[in-house]
Amino acid sequence: MSNKGKSWLLVSFIIVLVLLLTPFAGNIYENIIKHKISSGVLGGISASYYEGFFLSSFFIIPLLLVLFGTRKKYKAILVSLLIFIVVLLVIGAWEQLIISLITALLGWLIGEGILLLYKTLKSNKK
């Protein structure tokens, strides 16, 4: 499979995983802030899905791009998260932005830890 095909496969996997983890991440967010999220202007969308989408995106994108990305993975992480950061800044969701950035840092650290563990185990086998 070509690099372009692998990139599209990774993007597709990220989208599916973010959508699957959205309700779970929304419930975690509600437990972190200790109050029920109101839907506000979201209409028929559950507020936990809205918050969970951002949390799961900020976690999954750095994690999977660190694990499976190429040389430009850090640039891809910054560009993709910058879109979400701008949206959160425009709507004024400061609390959500801070928690999301911490979540992104956590996803990045877990990804780097897994890579370090993999490289250590691989070098010990030789």
Protein Blocks (a to p, Z undefined) as FASTA:
>chain_A
ZZklmmmmmmmmmmmmmmmmmmmmmmmmmmmnopacdekjnomacfklmmmmmmmmmmmm
mmmmmmmmcfklmmmmmmmmmmmmmmmmmnopaklmmmmmmmmmmmmmmmmmmmmmmmmm
mmmmZZ
